[in-house]
């Protein structure tokens, strides 16, 4: 185990669909990333990715209905952090979302969340839940591709 990391640790947050609770999830995500051994900048990026995912779940998934919840499970392991975010909404097609980098979308005030999420983590998996809702699983691994300061000699 790397110094500063802990054995696999998980926490689960269940929040009503209220945007004011996003800061709580962001802070928890960032702290869990630190437990998984990420430095401050990487932990912040993980927190931002989870934050964007939760905002999408609240706003687009649950349509800000405080009677619907968003479940967030954060798991810090020795070499990665996994975040699972599940809403209770109808789900969506992530491939059907507009590309915010296309000319016609550059001035839109929304639509960059998925781009940010994908930029800050290694894997993003979208799954429709069997009953209802969408689950998004984010994975950020430490030392992706090896340490560039290490020599092969």
URLINFEN-V59043 format. One record per helix or strand. SS is the DSSP state (a for helix, b for strand). FROM is the first residue (numbers start at 0). LEN is the number of residues. If there is no record, write none. Layout:
BEGIN
ss = <SS SS>
from = <FROM FROM>
len = <LEN LEN>
END
This chain:
BEGIN
ss = <b a a b b a a a b b>
from = <8 18 39 68 79 93 102 112 122 133>
len = <8 17 22 8 7 3 3 8 6 8>
END
